[in-house]
């Protein structure tokens, strides 16, 4: 594919941007449920769990 193909097709750029934003939002949504199991498995304190969430966001 030619490099100019993506520049000439703005719909493809919008679709890729939307997909990236969707994956990012899903990742932030899922970590809120996953952190409970992560902290249980690793026996983390509340402050350590908060630190992980702070670094993640």
C-alpha distance matrix in Angstrom:
0.0 3.7 6.5 8.4 6.9 8.9 11.7 12.1 12.4 15.4 16.3 13.5 14.8 18.3 17.8 16.5 19.5 21.8 21.0 21.5 24.8 25.9 25.6 27.4 30.1 30.6 30.9 33.6 35.3 35.5 36.8 40.0 40.8 39.7 41.7 44.9 44.1 42.7 45.9 48.1 46.5 46.6 49.9 48.8 51.2 50.5 49.9 47.3 45.6 45.6 44.1 41.2 40.5 40.8 38.4 35.9 36.0
3.7 0.0 3.8 5.4 5.5 8.0 9.7 10.3 11.7 14.6 16.3 14.0 14.7 18.3 18.5 17.3 19.8 22.5 22.2 22.4 25.4 27.0 26.9 28.3 31.1 31.9 32.2 34.6 36.6 37.0 38.2 41.2 42.4 41.4 43.1 46.5 46.0 44.4 47.4 49.8 48.3 48.2 51.5 50.2 52.3 51.5 50.7 48.2 46.6 46.3 44.8 42.1 41.3 41.3 38.9 36.6 36.5
6.5 3.8 0.0 3.8 5.5 6.3 7.4 9.3 10.9 13.0 15.2 12.9 12.7 16.4 17.2 15.6 17.5 20.6 20.5 20.3 23.1 25.1 25.1 26.1 28.9 30.1 30.2 32.4 34.6 35.2 36.2 39.1 40.6 39.6 41.1 44.6 44.3 42.6 45.4 48.0 46.7 46.4 49.5 48.0 50.0 49.1 48.0 45.7 44.2 43.7 42.1 39.6 38.7 38.5 36.1 34.0 33.7
8.4 5.4 3.8 0.0 3.8 5.5 5.1 6.1 8.6 10.9 13.6 12.2 12.1 15.6 16.9 16.0 17.6 20.5 21.1 21.2 23.6 25.7 26.2 27.2 29.7 31.1 31.6 33.5 35.5 36.5 37.7 40.4 42.0 41.3 42.8 46.3 46.2 44.6 47.4 50.0 48.9 48.7 51.8 50.1 51.9 50.8 49.7 47.6 46.0 45.3 43.8 41.4 40.3 39.9 37.8 35.7 35.0
6.9 5.5 5.5 3.8 0.0 3.8 5.5 5.2 6.3 9.4 11.2 9.6 10.5 13.9 14.5 14.2 16.3 18.8 19.1 19.9 22.3 23.9 24.5 26.0 28.3 29.4 30.2 32.4 34.0 34.9 36.4 39.1 40.4 39.8 41.7 44.9 44.7 43.5 46.4 48.8 47.7 47.8 50.8 49.4 51.3 50.1 49.4 47.3 45.3 44.8 43.6 41.0 39.7 39.7 37.7 35.3 34.6
8.9 8.0 6.3 5.5 3.8 0.0 3.8 5.4 5.1 6.9 8.9 6.9 7.0 10.5 11.4 10.7 12.7 15.3 15.8 16.3 18.7 20.5 21.2 22.4 24.7 26.0 26.8 28.8 30.5 31.6 33.0 35.6 37.0 36.5 38.3 41.6 41.5 40.2 43.0 45.6 44.6 44.7 47.6 46.0 47.8 46.6 45.8 43.8 41.8 41.2 40.0 37.5 36.1 36.1 34.1 31.7 31.0
11.7 9.7 7.4 5.1 5.5 3.8 0.0 3.8 5.5 6.3 9.6 8.9 8.0 11.2 13.1 12.8 13.7 16.5 17.8 18.0 19.8 22.0 23.1 23.8 26.0 27.7 28.5 30.1 32.0 33.4 34.6 37.1 38.8 38.5 40.0 43.4 43.6 42.3 44.9 47.6 46.8 46.7 49.5 47.6 49.2 47.8 46.8 45.0 43.1 42.2 41.0 38.7 37.2 36.8 35.0 32.8 31.7
12.1 10.3 9.3 6.1 5.2 5.4 3.8 0.0 3.8 6.2 9.0 9.2 9.6 12.1 13.9 14.4 15.7 17.9 19.3 20.1 21.8 23.7 25.0 26.1 27.9 29.6 30.7 32.4 34.0 35.4 36.9 39.3 40.8 40.7 42.4 45.6 45.8 44.7 47.4 50.0 49.3 49.3 52.2 50.4 52.0 50.5 49.7 48.0 45.9 45.0 44.0 41.7 40.0 39.8 38.1 35.7 34.6
12.4 11.7 10.9 8.6 6.3 5.1 5.5 3.8 0.0 3.8 5.5 5.8 7.1 9.2 10.5 11.5 13.1 14.9 16.1 17.5 19.2 20.6 22.1 23.5 25.1 26.5 28.0 29.8 31.0 32.4 34.2 36.5 37.9 37.8 39.8 42.9 43.0 42.1 44.9 47.4 46.7 47.0 49.8 48.1 49.8 48.2 47.7 45.9 43.7 42.9 42.1 39.7 37.9 37.9 36.4 33.8 32.6
15.4 14.6 13.0 10.9 9.4 6.9 6.3 6.2 3.8 0.0 3.8 5.4 5.1 6.3 8.7 10.0 10.6 12.3 14.3 15.4 16.5 18.2 20.1 21.2 22.5 24.3 25.8 27.2 28.5 30.3 32.0 34.0 35.6 35.8 37.6 40.7 41.2 40.3 42.9 45.4 45.0 45.2 47.8 46.0 47.5 45.7 45.1 43.6 41.3 40.2 39.6 37.3 35.3 35.2 33.9 31.4 29.9
16.3 16.3 15.2 13.6 11.2 8.9 9.6 9.0 5.5 3.8 0.0 3.8 5.4 5.1 6.2 8.7 9.8 10.4 12.2 14.2 15.3 16.3 18.4 19.9 20.9 22.3 24.3 25.8 26.7 28.3 30.4 32.4 33.7 34.0 36.1 39.0 39.3 38.8 41.5 43.8 43.5 44.0 46.5 44.9 46.4 44.7 44.4 42.8 40.3 39.5 39.1 36.6 34.5 34.8 33.7 30.8 29.4
13.5 14.0 12.9 12.2 9.6 6.9 8.9 9.2 5.8 5.4 3.8 0.0 3.8 5.4 5.1 6.2 8.6 9.8 10.5 12.3 14.2 15.2 16.6 18.4 20.0 21.0 22.6 24.6 25.7 26.9 28.8 31.1 32.3 32.3 34.4 37.4 37.5 36.7 39.6 41.9 41.2 41.7 44.5 43.0 44.7 43.2 42.9 41.1 38.7 38.1 37.5 34.8 33.0 33.4 32.0 29.1 28.1
14.8 14.7 12.7 12.1 10.5 7.0 8.0 9.6 7.1 5.1 5.4 3.8 0.0 3.8 5.5 5.2 6.1 8.6 9.9 10.6 12.3 14.1 15.5 16.6 18.4 20.0 21.2 22.8 24.3 25.8 27.4 29.7 31.3 31.2 32.9 36.1 36.4 35.4 38.1 40.7 40.1 40.3 43.0 41.2 42.8 41.2 40.6 38.9 36.6 35.8 35.1 32.6 30.8 30.8 29.4 26.7 25.5
18.3 18.3 16.4 15.6 13.9 10.5 11.2 12.1 9.2 6.3 5.1 5.4 3.8 0.0 3.8 5.5 5.1 6.0 8.5 9.9 10.5 12.0 14.2 15.3 16.3 18.1 19.9 21.2 22.3 24.1 26.0 27.9 29.5 29.8 31.6 34.6 35.2 34.5 37.0 39.6 39.4 39.7 42.1 40.3 41.7 39.8 39.4 38.0 35.5 34.5 34.2 31.8 29.6 29.8 28.8 25.9 24.4
17.8 18.5 17.2 16.9 14.5 11.4 13.1 13.9 10.5 8.7 6.2 5.1 5.5 3.8 0.0 3.8 5.5 5.1 6.1 8.6 9.9 10.4 12.3 14.2 15.3 16.3 18.3 20.1 20.9 22.3 24.4 26.5 27.7 27.9 30.1 32.9 33.2 32.7 35.5 37.7 37.4 38.0 40.5 39.0 40.6 39.0 38.8 37.2 34.6 34.0 33.7 31.1 29.0 29.6 28.5 25.4 24.2
16.5 17.3 15.6 16.0 14.2 10.7 12.8 14.4 11.5 10.0 8.7 6.2 5.2 5.5 3.8 0.0 3.8 5.4 5.1 6.2 8.6 9.8 10.7 12.3 14.3 15.3 16.5 18.6 19.9 21.0 22.8 25.2 26.5 26.3 28.3 31.4 31.5 30.6 33.4 35.8 35.2 35.6 38.3 36.8 38.5 37.0 36.7 34.9 32.5 31.9 31.4 28.7 26.9 27.4 26.0 22.9 22.1
19.5 19.8 17.5 17.6 16.3 12.7 13.7 15.7 13.1 10.6 9.8 8.6 6.1 5.1 5.5 3.8 0.0 3.8 5.5 5.2 6.2 8.5 10.0 10.6 12.3 14.2 15.4 16.7 18.4 20.0 21.5 23.6 25.4 25.5 27.1 30.3 30.8 29.9 32.3 35.0 34.7 34.9 37.4 35.5 36.9 35.2 34.7 33.1 30.7 29.8 29.3 26.9 24.9 25.0 23.8 21.0 19.7
21.8 22.5 20.6 20.5 18.8 15.3 16.5 17.9 14.9 12.3 10.4 9.8 8.6 6.0 5.1 5.4 3.8 0.0 3.8 5.5 5.1 6.0 8.7 9.9 10.5 12.2 14.2 15.5 16.4 18.2 20.2 22.0 23.5 24.0 25.9 28.7 29.4 28.9 31.4 33.8 33.8 34.3 36.6 34.9 36.2 34.3 34.2 32.8 30.1 29.3 29.2 26.8 24.4 25.0 24.2 21.1 19.6
21.0 22.2 20.5 21.1 19.1 15.8 17.8 19.3 16.1 14.3 12.2 10.5 9.9 8.5 6.1 5.1 5.5 3.8 0.0 3.8 5.4 5.0 6.2 8.6 9.9 10.5 12.2 14.4 15.2 16.3 18.4 20.7 21.8 21.8 24.0 26.9 27.1 26.6 29.4 31.6 31.3 31.9 34.4 33.0 34.7 33.1 33.2 31.5 28.7 28.3 28.2 25.4 23.3 24.3 23.3 19.9 19.1
21.5 22.4 20.3 21.2 19.9 16.3 18.0 20.1 17.5 15.4 14.2 12.3 10.6 9.9 8.6 6.2 5.2 5.5 3.8 0.0 3.8 5.4 5.3 6.2 8.7 10.0 10.6 12.5 14.3 15.4 16.8 19.3 20.9 20.6 22.3 25.5 25.9 24.9 27.5 30.0 29.7 29.9 32.4 30.8 32.4 30.9 30.6 28.8 26.3 25.8 25.3 22.6 20.7 21.4 20.1 16.9 16.1
24.8 25.4 23.1 23.6 22.3 18.7 19.8 21.8 19.2 16.5 15.3 14.2 12.3 10.5 9.9 8.6 6.2 5.1 5.4 3.8 0.0 3.8 5.5 5.1 6.2 8.6 9.8 10.7 12.3 14.3 15.7 17.6 19.5 19.9 21.3 24.4 25.3 24.5 26.8 29.4 29.5 29.8 32.0 30.1 31.3 29.4 29.2 27.8 25.2 24.2 24.1 21.7 19.3 19.8 19.1 16.0 14.5
25.9 27.0 25.1 25.7 23.9 20.5 22.0 23.7 20.6 18.2 16.3 15.2 14.1 12.0 10.4 9.8 8.5 6.0 5.0 5.4 3.8 0.0 3.8 5.4 5.2 6.1 8.5 10.0 10.5 12.2 14.4 16.2 17.5 18.0 20.1 22.8 23.5 23.2 25.7 28.0 28.1 28.8 31.0 29.4 30.8 29.0 29.2 27.8 24.9 24.3 24.7 22.0 19.5 20.7 20.3 16.8 15.6
25.6 26.9 25.1 26.2 24.5 21.2 23.1 25.0 22.1 20.1 18.4 16.6 15.5 14.2 12.3 10.7 10.0 8.7 6.2 5.3 5.5 3.8 0.0 3.8 5.5 5.1 6.0 8.7 9.8 10.4 12.3 14.8 15.9 15.7 17.8 20.8 21.0 20.4 23.2 25.4 25.2 25.8 28.3 26.9 28.6 27.1 27.3 25.5 22.7 22.6 22.6 19.6 17.6 19.1 18.2 14.6 14.2
27.4 28.3 26.1 27.2 26.0 22.4 23.8 26.1 23.5 21.2 19.9 18.4 16.6 15.3 14.2 12.3 10.6 9.9 8.6 6.2 5.1 5.4 3.8 0.0 3.8 5.5 5.1 6.4 8.7 10.1 11.0 13.3 15.2 15.2 16.5 19.7 20.5 19.5 21.8 24.5 24.6 24.7 27.0 25.1 26.5 24.8 24.7 23.1 20.4 19.8 19.7 17.0 14.8 15.8 15.0 11.5 10.7
30.1 31.1 28.9 29.7 28.3 24.7 26.0 27.9 25.1 22.5 20.9 20.0 18.4 16.3 15.3 14.3 12.3 10.5 9.9 8.7 6.2 5.2 5.5 3.8 0.0 3.8 5.4 5.2 6.2 8.7 10.2 11.6 13.6 14.4 15.9 18.7 19.9 19.5 21.6 24.1 24.6 25.1 26.9 25.1 26.1 24.1 24.3 23.1 20.1 19.3 19.9 17.5 14.7 15.9 16.0 12.5 11.0
30.6 31.9 30.1 31.1 29.4 26.0 27.7 29.6 26.5 24.3 22.3 21.0 20.0 18.1 16.3 15.3 14.2 12.2 10.5 10.0 8.6 6.1 5.1 5.5 3.8 0.0 3.8 5.5 5.0 6.0 8.6 10.4 11.4 12.0 14.2 16.7 17.5 17.5 19.9 22.0 22.3 23.3 25.3 23.9 25.3 23.6 24.3 22.8 19.6 19.5 20.3 17.4 15.0 17.0 17.0 13.2 12.7
30.9 32.2 30.2 31.6 30.2 26.8 28.5 30.7 28.0 25.8 24.3 22.6 21.2 19.9 18.3 16.5 15.4 14.2 12.2 10.6 9.8 8.5 6.0 5.1 5.4 3.8 0.0 3.8 5.4 5.3 6.3 9.1 10.5 10.1 11.8 14.9 15.5 14.8 17.3 19.7 19.8 20.3 22.5 21.0 22.6 21.1 21.5 19.8 16.8 16.9 17.3 14.1 12.1 14.2 13.7 9.9 10.1
33.6 34.6 32.4 33.5 32.4 28.8 30.1 32.4 29.8 27.2 25.8 24.6 22.8 21.2 20.1 18.6 16.7 15.5 14.4 12.5 10.7 10.0 8.7 6.4 5.2 5.5 3.8 0.0 3.8 5.7 5.5 7.1 9.7 10.2 10.9 14.0 15.5 14.8 16.5 19.3 20.0 20.2 21.9 19.9 20.9 19.0 19.2 18.0 14.9 14.4 15.1 12.5 9.7 11.6 11.9 8.4 7.5
35.3 36.6 34.6 35.5 34.0 30.5 32.0 34.0 31.0 28.5 26.7 25.7 24.3 22.3 20.9 19.9 18.4 16.4 15.2 14.3 12.3 10.5 9.8 8.7 6.2 5.0 5.4 3.8 0.0 3.8 5.7 5.9 7.6 9.2 10.8 13.0 14.6 14.9 16.7 18.8 19.9 20.7 22.1 20.5 21.5 19.4 20.3 19.4 15.9 15.6 17.1 14.7 11.7 14.1 15.0 11.6 10.8
35.5 37.0 35.2 36.5 34.9 31.6 33.4 35.4 32.4 30.3 28.3 26.9 25.8 24.1 22.3 21.0 20.0 18.2 16.3 15.4 14.3 12.2 10.4 10.1 8.7 6.0 5.3 5.7 3.8 0.0 3.8 5.4 5.5 6.1 8.6 10.8 11.6 12.0 14.3 16.2 16.8 18.0 19.7 18.6 20.1 18.6 19.9 18.4 14.9 15.6 17.0 14.0 11.8 14.8 15.3 11.8 12.2
36.8 38.2 36.2 37.7 36.4 33.0 34.6 36.9 34.2 32.0 30.4 28.8 27.4 26.0 24.4 22.8 21.5 20.2 18.4 16.8 15.7 14.4 12.3 11.0 10.2 8.6 6.3 5.5 5.7 3.8 0.0 3.8 5.4 4.8 5.7 8.8 10.0 9.5 11.4 13.9 14.6 15.2 16.8 15.3 16.8 15.3 16.3 14.7 11.3 12.0 13.2 10.2 8.2 11.5 11.9 8.7 9.7
40.0 41.2 39.1 40.4 39.1 35.6 37.1 39.3 36.5 34.0 32.4 31.1 29.7 27.9 26.5 25.2 23.6 22.0 20.7 19.3 17.6 16.2 14.8 13.3 11.6 10.4 9.1 7.1 5.9 5.4 3.8 0.0 3.8 5.6 5.7 7.6 10.0 10.4 11.3 13.5 15.2 16.0 16.8 15.1 15.9 13.8 15.2 14.5 10.8 11.0 13.2 11.0 8.4 11.6 13.2 10.5 10.7
40.8 42.4 40.6 42.0 40.4 37.0 38.8 40.8 37.9 35.6 33.7 32.3 31.3 29.5 27.7 26.5 25.4 23.5 21.8 20.9 19.5 17.5 15.9 15.2 13.6 11.4 10.5 9.7 7.6 5.5 5.4 3.8 0.0 3.8 5.6 6.1 7.7 9.3 10.8 12.0 13.6 15.2 16.1 15.3 16.5 14.9 17.0 16.0 12.3 13.5 15.8 13.3 11.4 15.0 16.2 13.5 14.2
39.7 41.4 39.6 41.3 39.8 36.5 38.5 40.7 37.8 35.8 34.0 32.3 31.2 29.8 27.9 26.3 25.5 24.0 21.8 20.6 19.9 18.0 15.7 15.2 14.4 12.0 10.1 10.2 9.2 6.1 4.8 5.6 3.8 0.0 3.8 5.4 5.5 6.2 8.7 10.1 10.8 12.3 13.9 13.3 15.3 14.5 16.4 14.6 11.2 13.1 14.7 11.7 10.7 14.5 15.0 12.3 14.0
41.7 43.1 41.1 42.8 41.7 38.3 40.0 42.4 39.8 37.6 36.1 34.4 32.9 31.6 30.1 28.3 27.1 25.9 24.0 22.3 21.3 20.1 17.8 16.5 15.9 14.2 11.8 10.9 10.8 8.6 5.7 5.7 5.6 3.8 0.0 3.8 5.5 4.8 5.9 8.4 9.7 10.3 11.4 10.1 11.7 10.8 12.6 10.9 7.4 9.5 11.3 8.6 8.0 11.8 12.6 10.7 12.6
44.9 46.5 44.6 46.3 44.9 41.6 43.4 45.6 42.9 40.7 39.0 37.4 36.1 34.6 32.9 31.4 30.3 28.7 26.9 25.5 24.4 22.8 20.8 19.7 18.7 16.7 14.9 14.0 13.0 10.8 8.8 7.6 6.1 5.4 3.8 0.0 3.8 5.5 5.4 6.3 8.7 10.2 10.3 9.8 11.1 10.3 13.1 12.0 8.6 11.1 13.5 11.5 11.0 14.7 15.9 14.4 16.0
44.1 46.0 44.3 46.2 44.7 41.5 43.6 45.8 43.0 41.2 39.3 37.5 36.4 35.2 33.2 31.5 30.8 29.4 27.1 25.9 25.3 23.5 21.0 20.5 19.9 17.5 15.5 15.5 14.6 11.6 10.0 10.0 7.7 5.5 5.5 3.8 0.0 3.8 5.5 5.0 6.0 8.5 9.6 10.3 12.6 12.9 15.5 13.6 10.8 13.8 15.5 13.0 13.3 17.0 17.5 15.8 18.0
42.7 44.4 42.6 44.6 43.5 40.2 42.3 44.7 42.1 40.3 38.8 36.7 35.4 34.5 32.7 30.6 29.9 28.9 26.6 24.9 24.5 23.2 20.4 19.5 19.5 17.5 14.8 14.8 14.9 12.0 9.5 10.4 9.3 6.2 4.8 5.5 3.8 0.0 3.8 5.4 5.2 6.1 8.1 8.2 11.1 11.8 13.6 11.1 8.7 12.0 12.9 10.2 11.2 14.8 14.8 13.3 16.1
45.9 47.4 45.4 47.4 46.4 43.0 44.9 47.4 44.9 42.9 41.5 39.6 38.1 37.0 35.5 33.4 32.3 31.4 29.4 27.5 26.8 25.7 23.2 21.8 21.6 19.9 17.3 16.5 16.7 14.3 11.4 11.3 10.8 8.7 5.9 5.4 5.5 3.8 0.0 3.8 5.5 5.2 5.5 4.9 7.5 8.4 10.6 8.4 6.4 10.0 11.4 9.6 10.9 14.1 14.7 14.1 16.6
48.1 49.8 48.0 50.0 48.8 45.6 47.6 50.0 47.4 45.4 43.8 41.9 40.7 39.6 37.7 35.8 35.0 33.8 31.6 30.0 29.4 28.0 25.4 24.5 24.1 22.0 19.7 19.3 18.8 16.2 13.9 13.5 12.0 10.1 8.4 6.3 5.0 5.4 3.8 0.0 3.8 5.6 5.0 6.7 9.1 10.6 13.4 11.6 9.9 13.5 15.0 13.4 14.6 17.9 18.5 17.7 20.2
46.5 48.3 46.7 48.9 47.7 44.6 46.8 49.3 46.7 45.0 43.5 41.2 40.1 39.4 37.4 35.2 34.7 33.8 31.3 29.7 29.5 28.1 25.2 24.6 24.6 22.3 19.8 20.0 19.9 16.8 14.6 15.2 13.6 10.8 9.7 8.7 6.0 5.2 5.5 3.8 0.0 3.8 5.6 8.0 11.3 13.3 15.5 13.0 11.7 15.5 16.3 14.1 15.8 19.1 19.0 18.1 21.0
46.6 48.2 46.4 48.7 47.8 44.7 46.7 49.3 47.0 45.2 44.0 41.7 40.3 39.7 38.0 35.6 34.9 34.3 31.9 29.9 29.8 28.8 25.8 24.7 25.1 23.3 20.3 20.2 20.7 18.0 15.2 16.0 15.2 12.3 10.3 10.2 8.5 6.1 5.2 5.6 3.8 0.0 3.8 5.5 9.2 11.8 13.2 10.3 10.0 13.8 13.9 12.1 14.5 17.3 17.0 16.8 19.9
49.9 51.5 49.5 51.8 50.8 47.6 49.5 52.2 49.8 47.8 46.5 44.5 43.0 42.1 40.5 38.3 37.4 36.6 34.4 32.4 32.0 31.0 28.3 27.0 26.9 25.3 22.5 21.9 22.1 19.7 16.8 16.8 16.1 13.9 11.4 10.3 9.6 8.1 5.5 5.0 5.6 3.8 0.0 3.8 6.7 9.7 11.7 9.6 9.6 13.3 14.0 13.1 15.3 17.9 18.2 18.4 21.2
48.8 50.2 48.0 50.1 49.4 46.0 47.6 50.4 48.1 46.0 44.9 43.0 41.2 40.3 39.0 36.8 35.5 34.9 33.0 30.8 30.1 29.4 26.9 25.1 25.1 23.9 21.0 19.9 20.5 18.6 15.3 15.1 15.3 13.3 10.1 9.8 10.3 8.2 4.9 6.7 8.0 5.5 3.8 0.0 3.8 6.6 8.0 5.8 6.2 9.7 10.3 9.9 12.2 14.5 15.0 15.7 18.2
51.2 52.3 50.0 51.9 51.3 47.8 49.2 52.0 49.8 47.5 46.4 44.7 42.8 41.7 40.6 38.5 36.9 36.2 34.7 32.4 31.3 30.8 28.6 26.5 26.1 25.3 22.6 20.9 21.5 20.1 16.8 15.9 16.5 15.3 11.7 11.1 12.6 11.1 7.5 9.1 11.3 9.2 6.7 3.8 0.0 3.8 5.4 5.2 6.2 8.6 9.9 10.8 12.5 14.2 15.5 16.6 18.6
50.5 51.5 49.1 50.8 50.1 46.6 47.8 50.5 48.2 45.7 44.7 43.2 41.2 39.8 39.0 37.0 35.2 34.3 33.1 30.9 29.4 29.0 27.1 24.8 24.1 23.6 21.1 19.0 19.4 18.6 15.3 13.8 14.9 14.5 10.8 10.3 12.9 11.8 8.4 10.6 13.3 11.8 9.7 6.6 3.8 0.0 3.8 5.5 5.1 6.1 8.6 9.9 10.6 12.2 14.3 15.2 16.5
49.9 50.7 48.0 49.7 49.4 45.8 46.8 49.7 47.7 45.1 44.4 42.9 40.6 39.4 38.8 36.7 34.7 34.2 33.2 30.6 29.2 29.2 27.3 24.7 24.3 24.3 21.5 19.2 20.3 19.9 16.3 15.2 17.0 16.4 12.6 13.1 15.5 13.6 10.6 13.4 15.5 13.2 11.7 8.0 5.4 3.8 0.0 3.8 5.4 5.0 6.1 8.7 9.9 10.3 12.3 14.1 15.3
47.3 48.2 45.7 47.6 47.3 43.8 45.0 48.0 45.9 43.6 42.8 41.1 38.9 38.0 37.2 34.9 33.1 32.8 31.5 28.8 27.8 27.8 25.5 23.1 23.1 22.8 19.8 18.0 19.4 18.4 14.7 14.5 16.0 14.6 10.9 12.0 13.6 11.1 8.4 11.6 13.0 10.3 9.6 5.8 5.2 5.5 3.8 0.0 3.8 5.4 5.0 6.3 8.7 9.7 10.6 12.3 14.4
45.6 46.6 44.2 46.0 45.3 41.8 43.1 45.9 43.7 41.3 40.3 38.7 36.6 35.5 34.6 32.5 30.7 30.1 28.7 26.3 25.2 24.9 22.7 20.4 20.1 19.6 16.8 14.9 15.9 14.9 11.3 10.8 12.3 11.2 7.4 8.6 10.8 8.7 6.4 9.9 11.7 10.0 9.6 6.2 6.2 5.1 5.4 3.8 0.0 3.8 5.4 5.1 6.3 8.6 10.0 10.6 12.5
45.6 46.3 43.7 45.3 44.8 41.2 42.2 45.0 42.9 40.2 39.5 38.1 35.8 34.5 34.0 31.9 29.8 29.3 28.3 25.8 24.2 24.3 22.6 19.8 19.3 19.5 16.9 14.4 15.6 15.6 12.0 11.0 13.5 13.1 9.5 11.1 13.8 12.0 10.0 13.5 15.5 13.8 13.3 9.7 8.6 6.1 5.0 5.4 3.8 0.0 3.8 5.4 5.1 6.0 8.6 9.7 10.6
44.1 44.8 42.1 43.8 43.6 40.0 41.0 44.0 42.1 39.6 39.1 37.5 35.1 34.2 33.7 31.4 29.3 29.2 28.2 25.3 24.1 24.7 22.6 19.7 19.9 20.3 17.3 15.1 17.1 17.0 13.2 13.2 15.8 14.7 11.3 13.5 15.5 12.9 11.4 15.0 16.3 13.9 14.0 10.3 9.9 8.6 6.1 5.0 5.4 3.8 0.0 3.8 5.4 5.0 6.2 8.5 10.0
41.2 42.1 39.6 41.4 41.0 37.5 38.7 41.7 39.7 37.3 36.6 34.8 32.6 31.8 31.1 28.7 26.9 26.8 25.4 22.6 21.7 22.0 19.6 17.0 17.5 17.4 14.1 12.5 14.7 14.0 10.2 11.0 13.3 11.7 8.6 11.5 13.0 10.2 9.6 13.4 14.1 12.1 13.1 9.9 10.8 9.9 8.7 6.3 5.1 5.4 3.8 0.0 3.8 5.4 5.2 6.0 8.7
40.5 41.3 38.7 40.3 39.7 36.1 37.2 40.0 37.9 35.3 34.5 33.0 30.8 29.6 29.0 26.9 24.9 24.4 23.3 20.7 19.3 19.5 17.6 14.8 14.7 15.0 12.1 9.7 11.7 11.8 8.2 8.4 11.4 10.7 8.0 11.0 13.3 11.2 10.9 14.6 15.8 14.5 15.3 12.2 12.5 10.6 9.9 8.7 6.3 5.1 5.4 3.8 0.0 3.8 5.5 4.9 6.1
40.8 41.3 38.5 39.9 39.7 36.1 36.8 39.8 37.9 35.2 34.8 33.4 30.8 29.8 29.6 27.4 25.0 25.0 24.3 21.4 19.8 20.7 19.1 15.8 15.9 17.0 14.2 11.6 14.1 14.8 11.5 11.6 15.0 14.5 11.8 14.7 17.0 14.8 14.1 17.9 19.1 17.3 17.9 14.5 14.2 12.2 10.3 9.7 8.6 6.0 5.0 5.4 3.8 0.0 3.8 5.4 5.4
38.4 38.9 36.1 37.8 37.7 34.1 35.0 38.1 36.4 33.9 33.7 32.0 29.4 28.8 28.5 26.0 23.8 24.2 23.3 20.1 19.1 20.3 18.2 15.0 16.0 17.0 13.7 11.9 15.0 15.3 11.9 13.2 16.2 15.0 12.6 15.9 17.5 14.8 14.7 18.5 19.0 17.0 18.2 15.0 15.5 14.3 12.3 10.6 10.0 8.6 6.2 5.2 5.5 3.8 0.0 3.8 5.6
35.9 36.6 34.0 35.7 35.3 31.7 32.8 35.7 33.8 31.4 30.8 29.1 26.7 25.9 25.4 22.9 21.0 21.1 19.9 16.9 16.0 16.8 14.6 11.5 12.5 13.2 9.9 8.4 11.6 11.8 8.7 10.5 13.5 12.3 10.7 14.4 15.8 13.3 14.1 17.7 18.1 16.8 18.4 15.7 16.6 15.2 14.1 12.3 10.6 9.7 8.5 6.0 4.9 5.4 3.8 0.0 3.8
36.0 36.5 33.7 35.0 34.6 31.0 31.7 34.6 32.6 29.9 29.4 28.1 25.5 24.4 24.2 22.1 19.7 19.6 19.1 16.1 14.5 15.6 14.2 10.7 11.0 12.7 10.1 7.5 10.8 12.2 9.7 10.7 14.2 14.0 12.6 16.0 18.0 16.1 16.6 20.2 21.0 19.9 21.2 18.2 18.6 16.5 15.3 14.4 12.5 10.6 10.0 8.7 6.1 5.4 5.6 3.8 0.0
